[in-house]
Amino acid sequence: MANSIRIRAQISGDTATVKALITHPMETGQRKDKKTGNKIPAHFIQEVKCEHGGKVVVNAQWGAAVSKNPYLSFAFSGAKAGDTVKLSWVDNKGESDTAEAKVK
Amino acid sequence: MKRRSFLKGTMASSAVAVAVGAGLLNPRNVLAAWPQGAFDAKSFQDAMTGLFGSADNTASGDIQIKAPDIAENGAVVPVTVNTKMTNVSAIAIVAEKNGQPLAANFELAANAKGTVSTRIKMGKTMDVVAVVKSGGKLYTARKNVKVTIGGCGG
């Protein structure tokens, strides 16, 4: 999959604020296709993991109630400019993606 | 005698079935970290039990929820949960009256701040509940969001 993640990490003091946008349909499995009347199968991100310096900082578990093209933001301490933050997601179909960003 | 042991047997197996239904013995919980039972749960209580093992919680004034008072589009409701509590190990966002109330859970490492933002879908007007796990206990705060167009139908 082409890169589906846009991630930015900004430092202030020793706290890095990470903002990320992921391109994903986040289908609930409850919507119906208007033409055929069939239900559109569920397709949503289940886990988003963010690592800094080899350690998991945030591990998010999502249900289908997270909006399409999800946005998330969080902050952690102990970072410095130039560090790498790695974000990866896995959805219920086993698809996944990973992106890295430098803390600025 | 036979009848009695038969009854006992069925009762024991139905208790197991109930436990599986409630997500307590969900095999996926053992295999994968993603808590299927908690996300499949139909009520706030069941979701909390599936996620944290208990639904006991205390309302807390130390949790702020930033969400719109009126959401025009229920498909995209920005929610930010912020707490100054220490030892926060998880923050969950629950849309109480959605078919499956649990929207998201963020497990936080020791150096993560008690702030998370995301955007969720809401089917109708309801309370957004933020659940903060701190020191092994659950604390909650809620905020009512009016939804003019639901975000779960098609």
Boltz contact constraints between the chains, C-beta under 6 A:
constraints:
  - contact:
      token1: [A, 31]
      token2: [B, 154]
      max_distance: 6.0
  - contact:
      token1: [A, 32]
      token2: [B, 154]
      max_distance: 6.0
  - contact:
      token1: [A, 46]
      token2: [B, 34]
      max_distance: 6.0
  - contact:
      token1: [A, 47]
      token2: [B, 34]
      max_distance: 6.0
  - contact:
      token1: [A, 57]
      token2: [B, 109]
      max_distance: 6.0
  - contact:
      token1: [A, 57]
      token2: [B, 112]
      max_distance: 6.0
  - contact:
      token1: [A, 58]
      token2: [B, 106]
      max_distance: 6.0
  - contact:
      token1: [A, 58]
      token2: [B, 108]
      max_distance: 6.0
  - contact:
      token1: [A, 58]
      token2: [B, 112]
      max_distance: 6.0
  - contact:
      token1: [A, 59]
      token2: [B, 107]
      max_distance: 6.0
  - contact:
      token1: [A, 60]
      token2: [B, 106]
      max_distance: 6.0
  - contact:
      token1: [A, 61]
      token2: [B, 34]
      max_distance: 6.0
  - contact:
      token1: [A, 61]
      token2: [B, 105]
      max_distance: 6.0
  - contact:
      token1: [A, 62]
      token2: [B, 104]
      max_distance: 6.0
  - contact:
      token1: [A, 63]
      token2: [B, 39]
      max_distance: 6.0
  - contact:
      token1: [A, 63]
      token2: [B, 100]
      max_distance: 6.0
  - contact:
      token1: [A, 63]
      token2: [B, 102]
      max_distance: 6.0
  - contact:
      token1: [A, 63]
      token2: [B, 103]
      max_distance: 6.0
  - contact:
      token1: [A, 65]
      token2: [B, 95]
      max_distance: 6.0
  - contact:
      token1: [A, 65]
      token2: [B, 98]
      max_distance: 6.0
  - contact:
      token1: [A, 65]
      token2: [B, 103]
      max_distance: 6.0
  - contact:
      token1: [A, 65]
      token2: [B, 120]
      max_distance: 6.0
  - contact:
      token1: [A, 65]
      token2: [B, 121]
      max_distance: 6.0
  - contact:
      token1: [A, 66]
      token2: [B, 103]
      max_distance: 6.0
  - contact:
      token1: [A, 66]
      token2: [B, 104]
      max_distance: 6.0
  - contact:
      token1: [A, 66]
      token2: [B, 120]
      max_distance: 6.0
  - contact:
      token1: [A, 67]
      token2: [B, 76]
      max_distance: 6.0
  - contact:
      token1: [A, 67]
      token2: [B, 119]
      max_distance: 6.0
  - contact:
      token1: [A, 67]
      token2: [B, 120]
      max_distance: 6.0
  - contact:
      token1: [A, 67]
      token2: [B, 121]
      max_distance: 6.0
  - contact:
      token1: [A, 71]
      token2: [B, 119]
      max_distance: 6.0
  - contact:
      token1: [A, 72]
      token2: [B, 118]
      max_distance: 6.0
  - contact:
      token1: [A, 73]
      token2: [B, 117]
      max_distance: 6.0
  - contact:
      token1: [A, 74]
      token2: [B, 116]
      max_distance: 6.0
  - contact:
      token1: [A, 75]
      token2: [B, 113]
      max_distance: 6.0
  - contact:
      token1: [A, 75]
      token2: [B, 115]
      max_distance: 6.0
  - contact:
      token1: [A, 76]
      token2: [B, 111]
      max_distance: 6.0
  - contact:
      token1: [A, 76]
      token2: [B, 112]
      max_distance: 6.0
  - contact:
      token1: [A, 77]
      token2: [B, 111]
      max_distance: 6.0
  - contact:
      token1: [A, 78]
      token2: [B, 111]
      max_distance: 6.0
